[in-house]
């Protein structure tokens, strides 16, 4: 799920809105196994930087323009699609937390980086 979110954000925010040269391998997001934690954290950090930098640079004008791609099969503003991406991200973060609760029997987890 982590790889999927990294691919999703890098594609729809980094590449489409930030102009990065990211190339998505969506199938690998779901089939790749045993990625080291250090690699996932590094990819997350890079993705976070790309997303933060890109979103900070978006003007109100760009937000009201059509998103560059009809991802959902119909035109929408960039603001609308970013709202969709926010919902998609939070949906999957909820799934991740659900699995964390299963693996830890609901015990509190302290995250340290």
C-alpha positions as CSV (number, residue, x, y, z in Angstrom):
1,X,0.0,0.0,0.0
2,X,2.9,2.3,0.7
3,X,4.3,1.8,-2.8
4,X,0.8,2.5,-4.3
5,X,0.5,5.8,-2.4
6,X,4.0,6.8,-3.4
7,X,3.2,6.0,-7.1
8,X,-0.2,7.8,-6.9
9,X,1.2,11.0,-5.4
10,X,4.2,11.1,-7.6
11,X,2.1,10.6,-10.7
12,X,-0.8,12.9,-10.1
13,X,0.9,15.7,-8.1
14,X,4.6,15.4,-8.9
15,X,4.4,14.6,-12.6
16,X,1.2,16.1,-13.7
17,X,1.3,19.3,-11.6
18,X,5.0,19.6,-10.7
19,X,6.5,18.6,-14.0
20,X,8.7,15.8,-12.7
21,X,9.8,12.9,-14.9
22,X,8.3,10.3,-12.7
23,X,7.5,7.0,-14.5
24,X,4.8,5.0,-12.8
25,X,4.8,1.2,-12.6
26,X,1.3,0.7,-11.1
27,X,1.5,-3.1,-11.3
28,X,4.7,-3.2,-9.3
29,X,3.1,-1.1,-6.6
30,X,0.9,-4.1,-5.8
31,X,3.3,-7.0,-6.7
32,X,6.6,-5.9,-5.2
33,X,7.4,-7.6,-1.9
34,X,10.0,-7.3,0.9
35,X,11.0,-3.7,0.3
36,X,13.4,-2.7,3.1
37,X,11.9,-0.2,5.6
38,X,14.8,2.2,4.9
39,X,14.0,2.3,1.2
40,X,10.3,2.9,1.9
41,X,11.1,5.7,4.3
42,X,13.5,7.3,1.7
43,X,10.9,7.1,-1.0
44,X,8.3,8.5,1.4
45,X,10.6,11.4,2.2
46,X,11.3,12.2,-1.4
47,X,7.6,12.0,-2.3
48,X,6.7,14.3,0.6
49,X,9.2,16.8,-0.6
50,X,7.8,16.7,-4.2
51,X,4.2,17.0,-3.0
52,X,4.9,19.8,-0.6
53,X,7.0,21.8,-3.1
54,X,4.4,21.3,-5.9
55,X,1.3,22.2,-3.8
56,X,3.0,25.3,-2.4
57,X,3.7,26.5,-5.9
58,X,0.1,26.1,-7.2
59,X,-1.8,29.4,-7.6
60,X,-5.5,29.9,-7.2
61,X,-5.7,30.3,-11.0
62,X,-4.1,26.8,-11.5
63,X,-6.4,25.3,-8.9
64,X,-9.4,26.5,-10.8
65,X,-8.2,25.3,-14.2
66,X,-9.0,21.8,-15.6
67,X,-6.7,19.1,-14.2
68,X,-4.4,18.1,-17.1
69,X,-5.7,14.5,-17.4
70,X,-9.3,13.1,-17.2
71,X,-8.3,10.4,-14.6
72,X,-11.8,9.6,-13.5
73,X,-13.3,9.7,-17.1
74,X,-14.6,13.3,-16.9
75,X,-13.1,16.8,-16.7
76,X,-12.7,18.4,-13.3
77,X,-10.8,21.3,-11.9
78,X,-7.4,20.8,-10.3
79,X,-8.8,21.7,-6.9
80,X,-11.5,19.0,-7.3
81,X,-9.0,16.4,-8.3
82,X,-6.7,17.2,-5.4
83,X,-9.8,16.8,-3.1
84,X,-10.3,13.4,-4.7
85,X,-6.6,12.5,-4.1
86,X,-6.9,13.6,-0.5
87,X,-9.8,11.2,0.0
88,X,-7.9,8.4,-1.8
89,X,-4.9,8.9,0.4
90,X,-6.9,8.9,3.6
91,X,-8.9,5.8,2.6
92,X,-5.7,3.8,2.2
93,X,-4.1,5.3,5.3
94,X,-7.2,3.9,7.1
95,X,-6.5,0.5,5.6
96,X,-2.9,0.7,6.7
97,X,-3.9,1.5,10.3
98,X,-6.5,-1.3,10.3
99,X,-3.7,-3.8,9.3
100,X,-1.4,-2.3,12.0
101,X,-4.1,-2.9,14.6
102,X,-4.5,-6.5,13.4
103,X,-0.7,-7.1,13.6
104,X,-0.3,-5.4,17.0
105,X,-3.5,-6.7,18.6
106,X,-4.6,-3.1,18.9
107,X,-1.6,-2.1,21.1
108,X,-0.3,1.4,20.9
109,X,2.7,1.9,18.6
110,X,5.3,4.5,19.0
111,X,6.8,5.6,15.7
112,X,10.4,6.7,15.7
113,X,12.4,7.8,12.8
